[in-house]
Amino acid sequence: MSQPNRATYRHLRDNYFAHTPQRNFVEKLWQFKGALSWNPDLSLSTFIQYDNISYALSSNTRLRWTFRPGDDFFVIWDRAWTRDVTRTGINLGPTAESITAKIGWTFRL
């Protein structure tokens, strides 16, 4: 459960070394995770990732509201972009997007 009025974040950068018969390469992966909770029942979290091999940037953002103990409502927004390597500069174009709503309900007998 989230703590009230709290913001957290974490960023990571990893290098993955690959050796294949075709070539050797290093994949660089950047990640950001952040969360904000207004109270124990309402929070927003996000995860963003980019790598230098696929030139793909993706994000997942989730709003969670616990309207009763054990009963949650979620709204999730996923989005992806890909870099056009034929052009210079920052030129990310959207490739996918979805918004999903979900209810988690606890049945008690």
C-alpha positions as CSV (number, residue, x, y, z in Angstrom):
1,M,0.0,0.0,0.0
2,S,1.3,3.5,-0.8
3,Q,2.2,6.0,1.8
4,P,0.2,9.3,1.8
5,N,1.6,12.4,0.1
6,R,4.7,10.7,-1.1
7,A,6.6,10.9,-4.3
8,T,9.3,8.4,-5.3
9,Y,11.4,7.9,-8.4
10,R,14.2,5.7,-9.6
11,H,16.3,5.8,-12.7
12,L,18.5,3.0,-14.1
13,R,21.0,2.7,-16.9
14,D,22.2,-0.7,-17.9
15,N,24.6,-2.0,-20.5
16,Y,24.1,-5.4,-22.0
17,F,27.0,-6.8,-24.0
18,A,26.2,-9.3,-26.8
19,H,28.4,-11.4,-29.0
20,T,26.8,-13.0,-32.0
21,P,28.2,-14.6,-35.2
22,Q,27.0,-11.6,-37.1
23,R,28.4,-8.9,-34.9
24,N,29.1,-7.7,-31.3
25,F,27.1,-4.9,-29.8
26,V,26.2,-3.1,-26.6
27,E,22.6,-2.4,-25.8
28,K,22.1,0.6,-23.6
29,L,18.8,0.6,-21.6
30,W,17.5,3.6,-19.8
31,Q,14.6,3.2,-17.3
32,F,12.6,5.6,-15.1
33,K,10.1,4.6,-12.5
34,G,8.1,7.1,-10.6
35,A,5.2,7.1,-8.2
36,L,3.0,9.6,-6.4
37,S,0.5,8.8,-3.8
38,W,-1.9,11.4,-2.5
39,N,-3.3,9.1,0.2
40,P,-3.4,5.3,0.8
41,D,-6.3,5.0,-1.6
42,L,-5.1,7.1,-4.6
43,S,-1.8,6.7,-6.4
44,L,-0.2,7.3,-9.8
45,S,2.8,5.4,-11.1
46,T,4.7,5.5,-14.3
47,F,7.4,3.4,-16.0
48,I,9.4,4.7,-19.0
49,Q,12.0,2.8,-21.0
50,Y,14.3,3.5,-24.0
51,D,17.0,1.4,-25.6
52,N,19.6,2.2,-28.3
53,I,19.1,-1.0,-30.4
54,S,15.4,-0.8,-31.2
55,Y,15.3,3.0,-30.8
56,A,12.0,2.4,-28.9
57,L,10.6,4.5,-26.1
58,S,7.7,3.2,-24.2
59,S,5.7,4.3,-21.2
60,N,3.2,2.7,-18.9
61,T,1.2,5.0,-16.5
62,R,-1.3,3.7,-14.0
63,L,-3.8,5.4,-11.8
64,R,-5.1,3.3,-8.9
65,W,-8.1,4.2,-6.7
66,T,-9.1,1.9,-3.8
67,F,-12.8,2.8,-3.4
68,R,-13.3,0.2,-0.7
69,P,-10.8,-2.1,1.0
70,G,-10.1,-4.9,-1.5
71,D,-11.9,-3.1,-4.3
72,D,-9.7,-1.2,-6.8
73,F,-10.3,0.8,-9.9
74,F,-7.4,1.2,-12.4
75,V,-6.8,3.4,-15.5
76,I,-3.7,2.3,-17.4
77,W,-2.2,4.3,-20.3
78,D,0.4,2.6,-22.5
79,R,2.2,4.4,-25.2
80,A,5.2,3.6,-27.5
81,W,7.3,5.6,-29.9
82,T,10.1,4.6,-32.3
83,R,12.9,6.8,-33.6
84,D,13.2,7.3,-37.3
85,V,16.9,6.5,-37.9
86,T,16.9,7.9,-41.4
87,R,16.5,11.4,-39.9
88,T,18.8,13.3,-37.5
89,G,17.9,14.7,-34.1
90,I,15.1,13.7,-31.8
91,N,12.3,12.4,-34.0
92,L,10.2,9.9,-32.2
93,G,6.9,8.9,-33.9
94,P,4.1,7.2,-32.0
95,T,3.7,3.5,-32.8
96,A,1.1,2.3,-30.3
97,E,-1.3,3.6,-27.7
98,S,-3.9,2.1,-25.4
99,I,-6.0,3.1,-22.5
100,T,-7.5,0.4,-20.3
101,A,-9.9,0.7,-17.3
102,K,-10.1,-2.2,-14.9
103,I,-12.0,-3.0,-11.7
104,G,-10.7,-5.4,-9.1
105,W,-13.5,-6.6,-6.9
106,T,-13.3,-8.8,-3.8
107,F,-16.2,-11.1,-3.1
108,R,-16.6,-12.1,0.5
109,L,-18.8,-15.0,1.6
